[in-house]
Amino acid sequence: MPDLSTPTCDLLGIAKPIVQAPVSVVPEVIAGVSNAGGLGILQATWLGASQTRRRIAAIKSLTDRPFGTNYVVSLMGENEHADLDYALEAGVPVISTFWGDPAPFVERVHAAGALLFHTVGSAQEARRAVDAGVDVVVAQGVEAGGHVWGEVSTLALVPAVVDAVPDAHVIAAGGIADGRGLAAVLALGAGAAWVGTRFVMSRENRMHPEHRARMQAARETDTLHSSLFDIGWPDAPHRALVNDTVETWLAAGSPPSGERPGEGEAVAHHAGGEPIPRYSMEDPLESMTGDVTSMCMYAGQGIGLVNDEKLVAAIIDDMISQAGAILGSFGGD
Ligand SMILES: Cc1cc2nc3c(=O)[nH]c(=O)nc-3n(C[C@H](O)[C@H](O)[C@H](O)COP(=O)(O)O)c2cc1C
């Protein structure tokens, strides 16, 4: 296996420059990534206190390696702040924030001995975050899956951010789904790749089978960047697969919230029977029933490169081997 470790890997105490974006709450995904030499990150915003405790304990029982927890700042209330404090008390070494101001988190995270990551969409924002004390900026390109903060593509954003914060660590996000993407962002000056969509489609991730089948079949042209699935998180652009909900809305002339086709109807149900309305921000879970492929299926444009489901360790090893071969082929002497 080629050694692609970077100064960012040294900072994080990992061997391979791959960070799993917070796209999963499944402990086997997060711990699997960390055990394979990358950094796994738990999507912690919506867990609540008891699940936060359970999932962190489960991850710790599966790995001794570093991992992180992630929070959407604009959606945090008292309970989510308490959950973050619990993660810090439990010794989670990396806290990642998204969608809001990271400054109020700096002292709190550092006082617990952890590192603070913050996701940005521009060079100016990266500079502001680093000036506030953020340790690692994640530069997220517009091709990313899930909620998308900025409007610049990864290829243009990453070098601009690297130039803006030469004293800081930069991790590249958006559209990185194989070793070619990893090699590319290392060449752009990133210290690691932040990979979401590819890990959504890992074998350990617990997905509804119909969701998994749609993701596997999707091409790079099959996603839409919009604010359509806004119930639960309004006015927040995101990228997801085009499905019947998206197509019907587009065919109706993309009407605003409140005037959209099928507004108010339930498309699926939670295991406990609670309805999931059309345009909900929730994505399909294994335990849900109903028309789950009418729900929001977050995916980046890199989904076109994801045509199989692999164990997380295989995803990482394949990315490292492929990137190593590419970077080695430009060898020089
Ligand atoms: C299913 C899914 C859920 C996501 N949830 C979060 C989240 O809770 N917090 C966050 O910071 N980013 C979240 N993201 C965005 C990722 O952190 C990341 O920026 C993105 O996946 C990178 O692009 P890629 O999907 O092309 O690899 C999510 C992305 C996906 C696909």
The ligand as a MOL file (V3000), in Angstrom:
LIG
                    3D

  0  0  0     0  0            999 V3000
M  V30 BEGIN CTAB
M  V30 COUNTS 31 33 0 0 0
M  V30 BEGIN ATOM
M  V30 1 C -26.3330 11.6020 3.0870 0
M  V30 2 C -25.5170 12.8240 3.4240 0
M  V30 3 C -25.6710 13.4130 4.6700 0
M  V30 4 C -24.8800 14.5140 5.0430 0
M  V30 5 N -25.0160 15.0390 6.3040 0
M  V30 6 C -24.1400 15.9910 6.7270 0
M  V30 7 C -24.1450 16.4410 8.0850 0
M  V30 8 O -24.9630 16.0220 8.9090 0
M  V30 9 N -23.2140 17.3490 8.4480 0
M  V30 10 C -22.2710 17.8400 7.5620 0
M  V30 11 O -21.4080 18.6210 7.9670 0
M  V30 12 N -22.2770 17.4510 6.2640 0
M  V30 13 C -23.1690 16.5410 5.8380 0
M  V30 14 N -23.1510 16.1320 4.5250 0
M  V30 15 C -22.2040 16.7670 3.5720 0
M  V30 16 C -20.8550 16.0520 3.6880 0
M  V30 17 O -20.2220 16.4440 4.8920 0
M  V30 18 C -19.8820 16.3620 2.5340 0
M  V30 19 O -19.6220 17.7280 2.4320 0
M  V30 20 C -20.2790 15.7970 1.1820 0
M  V30 21 O -20.8310 14.5100 1.2970 0
M  V30 22 C -19.0430 15.7370 0.2730 0
M  V30 23 O -19.3670 15.4990 -1.0560 0
M  V30 24 P -19.5480 14.0350 -1.7030 0
M  V30 25 O -20.8750 13.5480 -1.2210 0
M  V30 26 O -19.5060 14.3130 -3.1450 0
M  V30 27 O -18.4260 13.1440 -1.2260 0
M  V30 28 C -23.9430 15.0560 4.1160 0
M  V30 29 C -23.8240 14.4740 2.8480 0
M  V30 30 C -24.5910 13.3640 2.4870 0
M  V30 31 C -24.3970 12.7500 1.1170 0
M  V30 END ATOM
M  V30 BEGIN BOND
M  V30 1 1 1 2
M  V30 2 1 2 3
M  V30 3 2 2 30
M  V30 4 2 3 4
M  V30 5 1 4 5
M  V30 6 1 4 28
M  V30 7 2 5 6
M  V30 8 1 6 7
M  V30 9 1 6 13
M  V30 10 2 7 8
M  V30 11 1 7 9
M  V30 12 1 9 10
M  V30 13 2 10 11
M  V30 14 1 10 12
M  V30 15 2 12 13
M  V30 16 1 13 14
M  V30 17 1 14 15
M  V30 18 1 14 28
M  V30 19 1 15 16
M  V30 20 1 16 17
M  V30 21 1 16 18
M  V30 22 1 18 19
M  V30 23 1 18 20
M  V30 24 1 20 21
M  V30 25 1 20 22
M  V30 26 1 22 23
M  V30 27 1 23 24
M  V30 28 2 24 25
M  V30 29 1 24 26
M  V30 30 1 24 27
M  V30 31 2 28 29
M  V30 32 1 29 30
M  V30 33 1 30 31
M  V30 END BOND
M  V30 END CTAB
M  END
